[in-house]
Amino acid sequence: MPGEDTEGGRVGRGGGGGVKSRANNSYITSPSYLIEDTETQWTSWLVPMFVVANVAVFIVAMYINNCPKHFHSQFEGKCVARFLGRFSFEPLRDNPLFGPSSATLEKLGGLEWTKIVSKHQGWRLVACIWLHAGIIHLLANMLSLVFIGIRLEQQFGFARIGFIYLLSGFGGSVLSSLFIRGNISVGASGALFGLLGAMLSELITNWTIYTNKAAALFTLLFFITINLVIGILPYVDNFAHIGGFLSGLLLGFILLPRPQYAWLERRNLPGRVGVESKYKAYQYALWLISVVLLIVGFVVALVMLFRGKNGNDHCSWCHYLSCVPTSRWKCNDNQL
C-alpha cells in the first residue's frame, strides 16, 4: 500500500564508437510549498554517501586509466594535466570532459548492448550509473544530486529515496540499452531524473496539502522539460533520462504519498472516533496503477532486452527522443 507519511559529451572510441554521457544540468531545490511539515525531519546521510561513492569510483577509474602509460587515443595529442601522473586526463580531442578513455569506461562497466546481451553481463545495467565520462560530467551530476536528493531524503528518509535512486538508474539503463547500440553509456543522470520524476508524482499525489500548487507544478515541469530538451542534442543519452524519469515518477506514486491531516489528527482521539481513511481514494488509485505499470514495464523491457530486440524496430520515431538531426550535426554518427 502507499508509503508511510510524511549529459554532457561523448568521447571518441577506438573502432568508431563512442561514449554517451548522461548529463543532467538541473541545479534546483524543491520549492518550499508545504503548508506545514508535521512529520519527522530525517538526517540526510545516504545522498552524501552516494556523492562520495561516485567521486571514489571516478578516482579509481582515473588510476586504472593511467593515460601516460596506456595511451588509448585514436588521435594525436598528449595527456592533459600530465603533472597528475597516472591520474592525468585523456587528450581533449579524445575526451573533452577531462576524464578516462572509453576503453577504461568499458572495462569498468560502461553500458554497452553487446556486452549485456551477447556476453550476459547484466551487471553493467547497475555499474554504469556509478561511472562518469569526465570531471565536468561528474561535477554536474553530483551538484544536481546534492540539490535534489538531500531535500527528498530529509523529508522521506534514506530507504525510500535510496530505492528510488537506484531503481530509476536501473530503469534508465534498461531503456537506453533497448534503443542505443554501438556506443558506451555512463552516468548517474537516469537516477537523477528518477528523483525529479518522484518529486513530480509526490506533488501530484499529495496535492491537497500544498499551497501555491500551480507555481510548484510549473517550476518542476519547467526544469524537467528543459533537461529533456537538452537530451535531444547529440552526445547525450536521453533514453536513460526518460527511463529514469518514468521509473521515478511511478515510484513516487507508490512510495511517497502522505496521510491525510485529518487522519493524523483524529488517530489520537479517545477510541479513535471518526477516524477517516489514512489515504484519499485517488492516492490508492494512483498507487495501484503505478504498481501495475512499473511491474509490466520492467518485465516487458527486460524480456525484450535479453532477447536481443531493438526498440527502434518497434518505434520508428523514438530515435528523435535522443537526437534530432540539424544542419550542424547528424545523429547516425553524432559527429559535429
C-alpha positions as CSV (number, residue, x, y, z in Angstrom):
1,M,0.0,0.0,0.0
2,P,1.1,3.6,-0.2
3,G,4.3,4.5,1.7
4,E,4.2,5.8,5.2
5,D,3.9,9.6,6.0
6,T,5.0,12.1,5.6
7,E,24.9,14.6,-20.0
8,G,27.3,16.0,-21.3
9,G,29.5,14.6,-24.1
10,R,30.6,11.6,-26.0
11,V,34.2,10.8,-26.3
12,G,35.8,9.0,-29.1
13,R,36.3,5.3,-29.0
14,G,38.6,3.1,-31.0
15,G,36.7,1.4,-33.7
16,G,34.3,4.3,-34.4
17,G,32.0,4.0,-31.4
18,G,31.8,6.4,-28.6
19,V,30.7,7.1,-25.0
20,K,27.4,8.8,-24.3
21,S,27.3,10.6,-21.0
22,R,24.1,11.1,-19.2
23,A,24.3,14.8,-18.5
24,N,21.8,16.3,-16.1
25,N,22.2,20.1,-15.7
26,S,19.3,20.8,-13.3
27,Y,20.5,22.6,-10.3
28,I,17.3,23.1,-8.4
29,T,15.9,22.5,-5.0
30,S,12.4,21.6,-4.3
31,P,10.1,24.6,-3.9
32,S,9.0,25.4,-0.3
33,Y,5.3,24.9,-0.8
34,L,4.3,22.7,2.1
35,I,1.6,24.1,4.3
36,E,3.1,22.6,7.4
37,D,5.5,19.8,7.9
38,T,4.2,17.8,10.9
39,E,6.4,14.8,10.2
40,T,9.8,13.7,11.2
41,Q,12.7,15.5,9.5
42,W,15.3,12.9,8.6
43,T,19.0,13.5,8.6
44,S,20.4,13.1,5.1
45,W,23.4,10.8,5.0
46,L,22.8,8.4,2.1
47,V,22.8,11.1,-0.6
48,P,26.2,12.4,0.6
49,M,27.4,8.8,0.7
50,F,26.3,8.5,-3.0
51,V,28.3,11.5,-3.8
52,V,31.4,10.2,-2.1
53,A,31.0,6.8,-3.8
54,N,30.7,8.5,-7.3
55,V,33.8,10.6,-6.6
56,A,35.7,7.5,-5.4
57,V,34.8,5.5,-8.4
58,F,36.0,8.3,-10.7
59,I,39.3,8.4,-8.9
60,V,39.7,4.7,-9.3
61,A,38.8,4.9,-13.0
62,M,41.5,7.6,-13.5
63,Y,44.0,5.4,-11.6
64,I,43.2,2.4,-13.7
65,N,43.2,4.5,-16.9
66,N,46.8,5.7,-16.4
67,C,46.9,7.8,-19.5
68,P,50.7,8.3,-19.7
69,K,51.3,4.5,-19.7
70,H,48.3,3.2,-21.5
71,F,47.6,5.7,-24.2
72,H,44.2,4.8,-25.8
73,S,43.7,7.8,-28.0
74,Q,42.9,7.4,-31.7
75,F,44.1,10.9,-32.3
76,E,47.4,12.6,-32.0
77,G,47.8,14.5,-28.7
78,K,49.1,14.4,-25.2
79,C,47.5,13.6,-21.9
80,V,46.1,16.7,-20.1
81,A,47.5,17.8,-16.8
82,R,50.4,15.5,-17.0
83,F,51.6,16.7,-13.6
84,L,48.9,14.4,-12.1
85,G,50.9,11.4,-13.3
86,R,48.7,8.4,-13.8
87,F,45.6,10.5,-12.9
88,S,46.1,12.8,-15.9
89,F,43.2,13.1,-18.3
90,E,42.9,11.8,-21.9
91,P,43.6,14.3,-24.7
92,L,40.7,16.7,-25.1
93,R,40.2,15.6,-28.7
94,D,39.6,12.1,-27.3
95,N,37.6,13.1,-24.2
96,P,36.6,16.8,-23.9
97,L,35.1,16.2,-20.4
98,F,38.5,15.7,-18.8
99,G,38.3,12.0,-17.9
100,P,39.4,8.5,-18.8
101,S,39.3,6.7,-22.1
102,S,36.3,4.9,-23.5
103,A,38.3,1.7,-23.2
104,T,38.6,2.2,-19.4
105,L,34.9,3.0,-19.0
106,E,34.0,-0.1,-21.0
107,K,36.3,-2.2,-18.8
108,L,34.8,-0.9,-15.6
109,G,31.2,-1.4,-16.5
110,G,30.1,1.1,-19.1
111,L,26.7,0.3,-20.6
112,E,27.1,-1.5,-24.0
113,W,24.4,-3.5,-25.7
114,T,26.8,-6.3,-27.0
115,K,28.3,-6.9,-23.6
116,I,24.9,-7.1,-21.9
117,V,23.0,-9.2,-24.3
118,S,25.7,-11.3,-26.1
119,K,28.0,-11.8,-23.2
120,H,25.3,-11.8,-20.5
121,Q,26.9,-9.0,-18.4
122,G,23.7,-7.7,-16.9
123,W,25.6,-6.2,-14.0
124,R,26.5,-3.3,-16.4
125,L,22.9,-2.1,-16.1
126,V,23.8,-1.0,-12.5
127,A,27.5,-0.4,-12.7
128,C,27.2,2.2,-15.4
129,I,25.3,4.7,-13.1
130,W,28.4,5.0,-10.9
131,L,30.8,5.8,-13.8
132,H,31.3,9.3,-15.4
133,A,32.9,10.3,-18.6
134,G,34.9,13.1,-17.1
135,I,35.3,15.5,-14.2
136,I,32.9,18.0,-15.8
137,H,30.3,15.3,-16.2
138,L,30.8,14.2,-12.5
139,L,30.6,17.7,-11.1
140,A,27.4,18.5,-13.0
141,N,25.7,15.3,-11.8
142,M,26.9,15.5,-8.2
143,L,25.7,19.1,-7.8
144,S,22.3,18.0,-9.1
145,L,22.2,15.1,-6.7
146,V,23.0,17.3,-3.7
147,F,20.4,19.9,-4.5
148,I,17.7,17.4,-5.4
149,G,18.4,14.4,-3.3
150,I,19.2,15.9,0.2
151,R,15.8,17.6,0.4
152,L,14.0,14.5,-0.6
153,E,16.0,12.3,1.9
154,Q,15.2,14.8,4.7
155,Q,11.5,14.5,4.1
156,F,11.1,10.9,3.2
157,G,14.1,9.1,4.7
158,F,17.1,7.2,3.2
159,A,15.3,3.9,2.4
160,R,12.7,5.2,0.0
161,I,14.9,7.8,-1.7
162,G,17.8,5.4,-2.0
163,F,15.5,2.8,-3.5
164,I,14.0,5.3,-6.0
165,Y,17.5,6.5,-7.0
166,L,18.9,3.0,-7.6
167,L,15.8,1.6,-9.4
168,S,15.4,4.7,-11.5
169,G,19.1,4.4,-12.6
170,F,18.5,0.8,-13.5
171,G,15.3,1.7,-15.4
172,G,17.3,4.3,-17.4
173,S,19.9,1.8,-18.2
174,V,17.4,-0.7,-19.5
175,L,15.6,1.8,-21.8
176,S,19.0,3.1,-23.0
177,S,20.1,-0.5,-23.9
178,L,16.9,-1.1,-25.8
179,F,17.4,1.9,-28.1
180,I,21.2,2.6,-28.3
181,R,23.7,0.3,-29.8
182,G,27.3,0.8,-30.8
183,N,28.1,3.3,-28.0
184,I,29.1,3.2,-24.4
185,S,26.8,5.0,-22.0
186,V,27.7,6.1,-18.4
187,G,26.5,8.5,-15.8
188,A,24.0,8.9,-12.9
189,S,21.6,11.1,-14.8
190,G,19.0,8.4,-15.2
191,A,18.9,8.1,-11.4
192,L,18.7,11.9,-11.0
193,F,15.8,12.1,-13.5
194,G,14.2,9.5,-11.3
195,L,14.4,11.8,-8.3
196,L,12.9,14.6,-10.5
197,G,10.1,12.2,-11.5
198,A,9.5,11.3,-7.9
199,M,9.3,15.0,-6.9
200,L,6.6,15.5,-9.6
201,S,4.5,12.5,-8.5
202,E,4.9,13.4,-4.9
203,L,3.4,16.8,-5.6
204,I,0.5,15.3,-7.5
205,T,-0.4,12.5,-5.1
206,N,-0.1,14.9,-2.1
207,W,-1.8,17.8,-4.0
208,T,-4.3,18.7,-1.2
209,I,-1.7,19.5,1.4
210,Y,0.3,22.0,-0.6
211,T,-0.1,25.8,-1.2
212,N,1.0,27.5,-4.3
213,K,0.4,24.3,-6.2
214,A,0.3,25.8,-9.7
215,A,3.6,27.6,-9.1
216,A,5.3,24.4,-7.7
217,L,4.0,22.3,-10.6
218,F,5.1,24.9,-13.2
219,T,8.6,25.1,-11.7
220,L,9.0,21.3,-11.7
221,L,7.7,20.9,-15.2
222,F,9.8,23.7,-16.5
223,F,13.1,22.2,-15.2
224,I,12.1,18.7,-16.3
225,T,11.2,19.9,-19.8
226,I,14.4,21.9,-20.2
227,N,16.6,19.0,-19.2
228,L,14.7,16.6,-21.5
229,V,15.1,19.1,-24.4
230,I,18.8,19.2,-23.7
231,G,18.8,15.5,-24.2
232,I,17.8,15.7,-27.8
233,L,21.2,17.2,-28.6
234,P,23.9,14.8,-29.8
235,Y,26.3,13.1,-27.4
236,V,23.6,12.8,-24.6
237,D,21.8,9.6,-23.7
238,N,18.3,10.9,-23.4
239,F,16.8,7.4,-23.3
240,A,18.5,7.0,-19.9
241,H,16.9,10.2,-18.8
242,I,13.5,9.2,-20.0
243,G,13.7,5.7,-18.5
244,G,14.9,7.1,-15.2
245,F,12.2,9.8,-15.1
246,L,9.3,7.3,-15.8
247,S,10.6,4.9,-13.2
248,G,10.9,7.6,-10.6
249,L,7.5,9.0,-11.5
250,L,5.8,5.7,-10.8
251,L,7.9,5.0,-7.7
252,G,6.9,8.4,-6.3
253,F,3.2,7.5,-6.5
254,I,4.0,4.2,-4.8
255,L,6.4,5.3,-2.0
256,L,5.8,9.0,-1.3
257,P,2.1,9.6,-0.6
258,R,1.4,11.4,2.7
259,P,-1.5,10.6,5.1
260,Q,-4.4,13.0,5.3
261,Y,-4.0,15.6,8.0
262,A,-7.5,14.6,9.3
263,W,-6.3,11.1,9.8
264,L,-3.1,12.2,11.6
265,E,-5.2,14.4,14.0
266,R,-8.1,12.1,14.7
267,R,-6.0,8.9,15.3
268,N,-5.0,10.4,18.7
269,L,-8.6,10.9,19.8
270,P,-10.0,8.7,22.5
271,G,-11.2,5.5,20.9
272,R,-10.2,6.9,17.5
273,V,-13.8,8.0,17.0
274,G,-14.5,9.1,13.4
275,V,-11.0,8.3,12.1
276,E,-11.0,8.6,8.3
277,S,-9.1,6.5,5.8
278,K,-5.4,7.1,6.1
279,Y,-5.1,8.0,2.4
280,K,-7.5,9.5,-0.1
281,A,-9.2,7.3,-2.7
282,Y,-7.2,8.9,-5.6
283,Q,-3.9,8.1,-3.8
284,Y,-4.9,4.4,-3.6
285,A,-5.9,4.5,-7.3
286,L,-2.6,6.1,-8.3
287,W,-0.7,3.6,-6.1
288,L,-2.4,0.6,-7.8
289,I,-2.0,1.9,-11.3
290,S,1.7,2.7,-10.7
291,V,2.5,-0.7,-9.3
292,V,1.0,-2.4,-12.3
293,L,2.7,-0.1,-14.8
294,L,6.0,-0.4,-13.1
295,I,6.0,-4.2,-13.0
296,V,4.7,-4.6,-16.5
297,G,7.1,-2.0,-17.9
298,F,10.2,-3.6,-16.3
299,V,9.2,-7.2,-17.3
300,V,8.5,-6.3,-20.9
301,A,11.6,-4.2,-21.2
302,L,13.9,-6.8,-19.7
303,V,12.4,-9.6,-21.8
304,M,12.9,-7.5,-25.0
305,L,16.4,-6.6,-24.0
306,F,17.7,-10.1,-23.2
307,R,16.0,-11.5,-26.3
308,G,18.1,-9.1,-28.3
309,K,15.2,-6.9,-29.5
310,N,15.9,-3.4,-30.9
311,G,13.5,-0.9,-29.6
312,N,13.8,1.2,-32.7
313,D,12.3,-1.7,-34.7
314,H,9.1,-1.3,-32.7
315,C,9.1,2.5,-32.7
316,S,10.3,4.2,-35.9
317,W,10.2,7.7,-34.4
318,C,11.7,7.1,-31.0
319,H,15.2,7.8,-32.1
320,Y,14.2,11.5,-32.2
321,L,13.8,11.4,-28.5
322,S,17.5,11.2,-28.1
323,C,18.8,13.2,-31.0
324,V,17.2,15.5,-33.6
325,P,19.4,16.0,-36.7
326,T,20.1,19.5,-37.9
327,S,22.3,21.2,-40.5
328,R,25.2,21.2,-37.9
329,W,25.2,17.5,-36.9
330,K,23.9,14.1,-37.9
331,C,22.5,11.6,-35.4
332,N,23.7,8.5,-37.1
333,D,27.3,9.1,-36.0
334,N,26.8,12.0,-33.6
335,Q,29.7,13.9,-35.1
336,L,29.6,17.7,-35.0
